[in-house]
Amino acid sequence: MGELNGTSSVLRWDLPPSEAEGSRPPRSVPTCARLGLRPVQLLIKSLNERLAERNVLPFESVRLMHESYEKERRRLLQTRQEETGRITEAAGDRLQCNDSQVSGPEVKDYKRDRRTTGPVQYADLCIKGGPASRSCSAADHPGRTRGCSFGLGDLKYPKAIEMKVERLTKDINEEMCVSLSERDRKIAALMLLKHQEEQDSLKHSQKQEQERQEAHRKEEAQRVEEDKERLKKLKKNMQRWQEELEARRRTRQQWEAETIGQRERRGAAAAGQMEESEGGEEHLREKEEVEKRRQDRERRAAVEREQKAWRSKRAQVEKKRRQLEERNHQEILRHVLLREQAERRAEEEAAHRRRELERKLRRSCEKHAEATEERHKEARSGRQQRTERAALLTFARTRDRAEQVKERNRRRQLCHGMLRERIRREEEEARQVRGALHRAKEWRRERLRRQREQLQEEARRLARASFHMRERVRQQTGRRSFHRMALEAQLSASLASMKL
């Protein structure tokens, strides 16, 4: 819950804690059913609960999942508030007409009290244990008229509904000998009020449907008149278009006749010009043949020059290549001789160094053997002296250790006897204390059992009375009870989770 308070402070409730206890939005279940939402999608789930569910995932992944879930939940919550606001706005006028007991000064005083108490965060209401009802504060949101719903303490019911609720309460009290809570009476009043609102809404919808049908008939008549006028204009336009088409056809025929005459005149003139130009074309063909033969001779001469230049260049390249190969062969021979000389010198130097190392190794081995023999002599004499001193020291230590063990055993036996006596006394006292605690615990358990049975019996009686109250209201209104709607919502959520 602390994670939710840290991420967003937008979700606030303006009901006082005393009024928020035992209340919930009157249109929450129908609104969710209209939008196709499951009530479980609007529940708050803390980061710790998500960590407990997905303990195999890293903390950062769970935190990101929690943030995305909170964003989606707030979006769905805002959608549900807007839908509830639309329902409330549509029923607002009918509620004002039917509820003649609601006065302006009382509403203003109530809003003033809510402004003085200040907004209460939804997380705080959840921690206190009371289900909160959604409502909007006129002081905090002066321009917002949608997305609001009335809490159970906000409504002033009509006199007829109050009398009906009082009569049902009195009947149940006489039958079951139990007093109904204020919350059950408010829920029954809300169910009756909602039934009355739906009846008024049905009448209003029927009236609107009649008005809509009347307007539709008028629109159909007007559309028929417009169609007739449009058809008349269309006929006039078609007649004018036919006249224009006939005029264009006559103009086109005249233009085609003139075009054909011009083509015939141009053809006769072109035939005369062709006869005159036949002698000039023969002379041009002879000149073109002479020019073509000259270009062929020049092309063959150019090809021969290129081939001669290519053969000369190729001979030069071949000569340079042979010279380069001879120089490379001489260089290779010289490098081979130099490498062989260097290898012979390296072998001679290595043999000389090896002989020097062997001589030094023999000298060092002789010195090491002499030093080792000297150390062995010294070690034998020192070891004999240390052995004699160690034997004397071991005997003295063994004697002292035996005396210390005897003294330690005597003291240990004395301490063990005193410790056994003290443990026996402590166990006896602890046994007496456990017996007293067990008797007190049994007495408290019996008293709590009797109290729990009394509370359970009282809760069952209240639940039966509340159930009978809602069933009677449902029978009078012919609607499903809140209990049945909650069970249906829970069943839908279970089926959705099974599909997932």
C-alpha positions in Angstrom: 0.0 0.0 0.0 2.9 2.3 0.6 4.0 1.7 -3.0 0.6 2.9 -4.2 0.8 6.1 -2.1 4.3 6.8 -3.5 3.4 6.4 -7.1 0.2 8.4 -7.3 -1.7 10.8 -5.1 -4.5 11.3 -7.6 -6.9 8.6 -6.2 -8.6 10.4 -3.3 -11.9 10.1 -1.6 -13.8 12.9 0.0 -15.9 10.9 2.4 -15.2 11.2 6.1 -14.0 7.9 7.7 -17.1 7.7 9.9 -19.4 7.9 6.8 -17.1 5.8 4.6 -17.5 2.8 7.1 -20.0 0.3 5.7 -20.6 2.1 2.3 -20.0 1.2 -1.3 -21.0 2.7 -4.7 -24.6 2.0 -5.4 -24.0 1.5 -9.1 -20.7 -0.3 -9.0 -21.9 -3.8 -10.0 -24.2 -2.7 -12.9 -21.6 -0.3 -14.2 -19.0 -3.1 -14.3 -21.5 -5.4 -16.0 -22.2 -2.7 -18.6 -18.5 -2.1 -19.3 -17.6 -5.8 -19.3 -15.3 -5.4 -16.3 -14.7 -7.8 -13.5 -14.7 -6.3 -10.0 -11.5 -8.2 -9.2 -9.7 -6.1 -11.9 -10.3 -3.0 -9.7 -8.8 -4.4 -6.5 -5.6 -2.9 -5.1 -2.7 -5.3 -4.9 0.5 -4.2 -3.1 4.0 -4.7 -4.2 4.6 -7.1 -1.3 1.7 -9.4 -2.4 3.1 -9.5 -6.0 6.6 -10.4 -4.6 5.0 -13.2 -2.6 3.2 -14.5 -5.6 6.2 -14.3 -8.0 9.1 -14.9 -5.6 11.1 -16.6 -8.4 11.3 -13.4 -10.5 13.8 -10.5 -9.8 12.6 -7.5 -7.8 12.9 -5.1 -10.8 10.7 -7.3 -13.0 8.1 -7.6 -10.3 8.2 -3.8 -9.7 7.6 -3.1 -13.4 4.7 -5.6 -13.5 3.2 -3.9 -10.5 3.5 -0.4 -12.1 1.8 -1.6 -15.3 -0.9 -3.3 -13.3 -1.6 -0.1 -11.3 -1.7 2.0 -14.6 -4.2 -0.4 -16.1 -6.3 -0.5 -12.9 -6.4 3.3 -12.7 -7.5 3.5 -16.3 -10.3 0.9 -15.7 -11.3 2.8 -12.5 -11.5 6.1 -14.4 -13.6 4.4 -17.1 -16.0 3.0 -14.5 -16.3 6.4 -12.8 -17.1 8.1 -16.1 -19.8 5.5 -16.8 -21.2 5.8 -13.3 -21.2 9.6 -13.8 -23.2 9.3 -17.0 -25.8 7.1 -15.2 -26.0 9.5 -12.3 -26.2 12.5 -14.6 -29.0 10.8 -16.6 -30.9 10.0 -13.4 -30.2 13.3 -11.7 -33.2 15.2 -13.0 -35.6 12.4 -12.2 -34.1 12.0 -8.7 -34.6 15.8 -8.0 -38.2 15.6 -9.2 -39.0 12.5 -7.2 -37.1 13.4 -4.0 -39.0 16.4 -2.7 -37.5 16.0 0.8 -33.9 17.0 -0.2 -33.4 20.7 0.7 -30.7 23.0 -0.6 -29.3 24.2 2.8 -28.9 20.6 4.0 -26.8 19.7 0.9 -24.7 22.8 1.3 -24.1 22.1 5.0 -23.1 18.5 4.2 -20.7 19.7 1.5 -19.2 22.3 3.9 -18.6 19.5 6.5 -16.9 17.4 3.9 -14.7 20.3 2.8 -13.6 20.9 6.4 -12.7 17.3 7.0 -10.6 17.3 3.9 -10.1 14.5 1.3 -9.4 11.0 2.6 -7.1 8.7 0.6 -8.6 5.4 -0.5 -5.5 3.5 0.8 -6.2 4.9 4.3 -9.9 3.7 4.2 -8.7 0.3 3.0 -6.3 0.0 6.0 -9.0 0.9 8.5 -11.1 -2.0 7.2 -14.2 -0.3 5.9 -15.4 -0.5 2.3 -15.4 3.0 0.8 -18.0 4.6 -1.5 -17.0 6.7 -4.4 -18.1 10.3 -4.4 -16.9 13.6 -5.8 -16.2 16.8 -3.8 -17.7 20.0 -5.3 -15.0 22.1 -3.6 -12.1 20.0 -4.8 -13.5 19.6 -8.4 -15.8 22.6 -9.1 -16.1 21.9 -12.8 -16.6 18.2 -12.7 -20.2 17.0 -12.9 -19.6 13.5 -14.3 -17.7 10.5 -12.9 -19.4 10.9 -9.5 -21.6 8.5 -7.5 -23.4 8.9 -4.2 -22.3 7.2 -1.1 -24.8 5.6 1.3 -24.7 8.5 3.6 -25.2 11.1 0.8 -28.8 10.3 -0.1 -32.1 11.7 1.3 -34.7 9.2 0.4 -38.3 10.0 -0.6 -40.9 9.6 2.2 -42.6 6.6 0.5 -39.3 4.7 0.3 -38.5 5.5 4.0 -41.9 4.3 5.0 -41.6 1.1 3.0 -38.1 0.4 4.5 -39.5 1.0 8.0 -42.3 -1.4 7.4 -40.0 -4.1 6.1 -37.6 -3.6 9.1 -40.5 -3.8 11.5 -41.7 -7.1 10.0 -38.3 -8.7 10.1 -37.7 -7.5 13.7 -41.0 -9.1 14.7 -40.3 -12.4 12.9 -36.6 -12.9 13.8 -36.2 -10.8 17.0 -33.1 -9.1 15.7 -32.4 -5.4 14.9 -31.2 -4.7 11.4 -28.2 -2.5 11.0 -28.2 1.0 9.4 -26.2 -0.4 6.5 -28.8 -3.0 5.6 -31.6 -0.4 5.8 -29.6 1.9 3.5 -29.0 -0.9 1.1 -32.7 -1.8 1.0 -33.5 1.9 0.5 -31.0 2.1 -2.4 -32.5 -1.0 -4.0 -36.0 0.5 -3.8 -34.7 3.9 -5.0 -32.9 2.3 -7.9 -36.0 0.3 -8.9 -37.9 3.6 -8.9 -35.2 5.3 -11.0 -35.3 2.5 -13.5 -39.1 2.7 -13.8 -38.8 6.5 -14.4 -35.9 5.9 -16.8 -38.1 3.4 -18.7 -40.9 5.9 -19.0 -38.5 8.6 -20.0 -37.0 6.3 -22.7 -40.4 5.4 -24.0 -41.3 9.1 -24.3 -38.0 9.8 -26.0 -38.6 6.9 -28.4 -42.0 8.4 -29.3 -40.5 11.8 -29.9 -37.7 10.2 -32.0 -40.3 8.3 -34.1 -42.3 11.5 -34.7 -39.1 13.4 -35.7 -38.2 10.4 -38.0 -41.6 10.6 -39.7 -41.1 14.4 -40.2 -37.7 13.8 -41.6 -39.0 11.1 -44.0 -41.7 13.5 -45.3 -39.1 16.3 -45.8 -36.8 13.8 -47.5 -39.6 12.8 -50.0 -40.2 16.4 -50.9 -36.5 17.0 -51.4 -36.3 13.9 -53.6 -39.2 15.2 -55.8 -37.5 18.6 -56.1 -34.2 17.0 -56.9 -35.8 14.7 -59.6 -37.4 17.8 -61.3 -34.1 19.6 -61.4 -32.4 16.4 -62.8 -34.9 16.2 -65.7 -34.3 19.9 -66.6 -30.5 19.3 -66.5 -30.8 16.1 -68.7 -32.8 18.1 -71.3 -30.3 20.9 -71.4 -27.4 18.3 -71.6 -29.1 16.6 -74.7 -29.4 19.9 -76.5 -25.7 20.8 -75.8 -24.7 17.2 -77.0 -26.6 17.6 -80.3 -24.9 21.0 -80.9 -21.4 19.6 -80.3 -22.2 16.6 -82.6 -23.0 19.0 -85.5 -19.9 21.1 -84.9 -17.7 18.0 -84.9 -19.1 16.7 -88.2 -18.4 20.1 -89.9 -14.8 20.1 -88.5 -14.2 16.5 -89.7 -15.3 17.4 -93.3 -12.9 20.4 -93.4 -10.0 18.2 -92.0 -10.5 15.6 -94.8 -10.4 18.3 -97.5 -7.1 19.7 -96.1 -5.5 16.2 -96.0 -6.4 15.5 -99.7 -4.8 18.8 -100.8 -1.6 18.2 -98.7 -1.3 14.6 -100.2 -1.4 15.9 -103.8 1.3 18.5 -103.1 3.6 15.9 -101.4 3.3 13.6 -104.5 4.7 16.3 -106.8 7.6 17.0 -104.5 8.6 13.3 -104.3 8.9 13.1 -108.1 11.3 16.1 -108.2 13.5 14.7 -105.4 14.2 11.2 -106.9 17.2 12.4 -109.1 18.9 14.1 -106.1 18.7 11.0 -103.9 20.7 8.9 -106.4 23.6 11.3 -106.3 23.6 11.3 -102.5 23.8 7.5 -102.4 26.9 7.5 -104.6 28.7 10.1 -102.3 27.8 8.0 -99.2 29.4 4.9 -100.8 32.7 6.7 -101.5 32.8 8.1 -98.0 32.1 4.6 -96.5 35.1 3.0 -98.4 37.4 5.8 -97.3 36.5 5.3 -93.6 37.1 1.5 -93.9 40.6 2.0 -95.2 41.4 4.4 -92.3 40.0 1.9 -89.8 42.2 -1.0 -91.1 45.4 1.2 -91.0 44.7 2.2 -87.4 44.2 -1.4 -86.4 47.6 -2.4 -88.0 49.4 0.4 -86.2 47.9 -0.6 -82.8 48.9 -4.3 -83.3 52.5 -3.3 -84.2 52.8 -1.0 -81.1 51.4 -3.9 -78.9 54.0 -6.4 -80.3 56.8 -3.9 -79.6 55.7 -3.3 -76.1 55.3 -7.0 -75.4 58.9 -7.6 -76.5 60.2 -4.9 -74.1 58.2 -6.3 -71.2 59.6 -9.8 -71.9 63.2 -8.6 -71.9 62.7 -6.7 -68.6 61.2 -9.8 -67.0 64.2 -12.0 -68.0 66.7 -9.4 -66.6 64.7 -9.3 -63.4 64.7 -13.1 -63.0 68.5 -13.2 -63.5 69.1 -10.6 -60.8 66.7 -12.4 -58.4 68.6 -15.7 -58.9 71.9 -14.0 -58.1 70.5 -12.5 -55.0 69.1 -15.8 -53.8 72.5 -17.5 -54.2 74.2 -14.7 -52.3 71.7 -15.0 -49.4 72.1 -18.8 -49.3 75.9 -18.5 -48.9 75.6 -15.8 -46.2 73.0 -18.0 -44.2 75.3 -21.1 -44.4 78.3 -19.0 -43.0 76.1 -17.6 -40.2 74.9 -21.1 -39.2 78.5 -22.5 -39.1 79.6 -19.6 -36.8 76.5 -20.1 -34.5 77.3 -23.9 -34.2 80.9 -23.2 -33.3 79.9 -20.6 -30.6 77.3 -23.0 -29.2 79.8 -25.8 -28.9 82.3 -23.5 -27.1 79.6 -22.4 -24.6 78.5 -26.0 -24.0 82.1 -27.0 -23.1 82.4 -24.1 -20.7 79.1 -24.9 -19.0 80.0 -28.6 -18.5 83.3 -27.6 -16.9 81.6 -25.2 -14.5 78.9 -27.8 -13.7 81.5 -30.4 -12.7 83.3 -27.9 -10.4 80.0 -26.9 -8.7 79.0 -30.5 -8.2 82.3 -31.3 -6.4 81.8 -28.2 -4.1 78.2 -29.2 -3.3 79.2 -32.8 -2.4 81.8 -31.5 0.1 79.3 -29.0 1.7 76.6 -31.7 2.0 78.9 -34.1 3.8 80.0 -31.4 6.2 76.3 -30.5 7.0 75.4 -34.2 7.6 78.1 -34.5 10.2 76.9 -31.4 12.1 73.3 -32.5 11.9 74.0 -36.0 13.4 75.8 -34.5 16.4 73.0 -31.8 17.0 70.2 -34.4 16.7 71.6 -36.6 19.4 71.9 -33.7 21.8 68.3 -32.5 21.1 66.9 -36.0 21.6 68.4 -36.2 25.1 67.0 -32.8 26.1 63.5 -33.7 24.6 63.4 -36.9 26.6 64.0 -35.1 29.9 61.5 -32.3 29.1 58.8 -34.9 28.1 59.1 -36.8 31.4 58.8 -33.6 33.5 55.7 -32.4 31.4 54.0 -35.8 31.8 54.3 -35.8 35.5 52.9 -32.2 35.8 50.0 -33.0 33.4 49.0 -36.1 35.5 48.8 -34.0 38.7 46.7 -31.3 36.9 44.3 -33.9 35.5 43.7 -35.3 39.0 42.9 -31.9 40.4 40.6 -31.0 37.5 38.6 -34.2 37.8 38.0 -33.6 41.5 36.7 -30.0 40.8 34.6 -31.2 37.9 32.8 -33.9 40.0 32.0 -31.3 42.7 30.6 -28.8 40.1 28.5 -31.5 38.4 26.9 -32.4 41.7 25.9 -28.8 42.4 24.7 -28.3 38.9 22.5 -31.4 39.0 20.9 -30.2 42.2 20.2 -26.7 40.8 18.7 -28.2 37.5 16.4 -30.4 39.5 15.1 -27.4 41.5 14.6 -25.3 38.3 12.8 -28.2 36.5 10.4 -28.5 39.5 9.7 -24.8 39.5 9.2 -24.7 35.6 6.8 -27.7 35.9 4.7 -25.8 38.4 4.7 -22.7 36.3 3.7 -24.7 33.1 0.8 -26.3 35.0 -0.4 -22.8 36.1 -0.1 -21.4 32.6 -1.8 -24.4 31.1 -4.8 -24.1 33.5 -5.0 -20.3 32.7 -4.7 -20.9 29.0 -7.5 -23.5 29.1 -9.7 -21.1 31.0 -9.1 -18.3 28.5 -9.6 -20.7 25.6 -13.0 -21.8 27.0 -14.0 -18.2 27.6 -13.0 -17.2 24.0 -14.8 -20.2 22.6 -18.0 -19.1 24.4 -17.6 -15.5 23.2 -16.9 -16.7 19.6 -19.9 -18.9 19.6 -22.0 -16.0 20.8 -20.6 -13.6 18.2 -21.1 -16.2 15.4 -24.7 -16.8 16.5 -25.3 -13.0 16.5 -23.6 -12.7 13.1 -25.7 -15.5 11.7 -28.9 -13.9 13.0 -27.9 -10.5 11.5 -26.9 -12.2 8.2 -30.3 -14.0 8.0 -32.1 -10.8 8.8 -30.1 -8.9 6.1 -30.7 -11.7 3.6 -34.5 -11.7 4.3 -34.6 -7.9 4.0 -32.9 -7.9 0.6 -35.0 -10.9 -0.6 -38.2 -9.1 0.3 -37.0 -5.9 -1.5 -36.0 -8.1 -4.5 -39.5 -9.7 -4.5 -41.1 -6.3 -4.4 -38.9 -4.8 -7.2 -38.7 -8.1 -9.2 -34.9 -7.7 -9.5 -31.8 -9.6 -8.6 -30.4 -9.1 -5.1 -27.1 -7.5 -4.3 -26.0 -10.8 -2.9 -26.8 -12.6 -6.1 -25.1 -10.0 -8.2 -22.0 -10.3 -6.1 -22.0 -14.1 -6.5 -22.4 -13.7 -10.2 -19.4 -11.3 -10.4 -17.3 -13.7 -8.3 -18.3 -16.6 -10.6 -17.4 -14.6 -13.7 -14.0 -13.7 -12.1 -13.4 -17.4 -11.3 -14.2 -18.5 -14.9 -11.9 -15.8 -16.3 -9.0 -16.9 -14.1 -9.6 -20.5 -15.2 -9.5 -19.5 -18.8 -6.2 -17.6 -18.2 
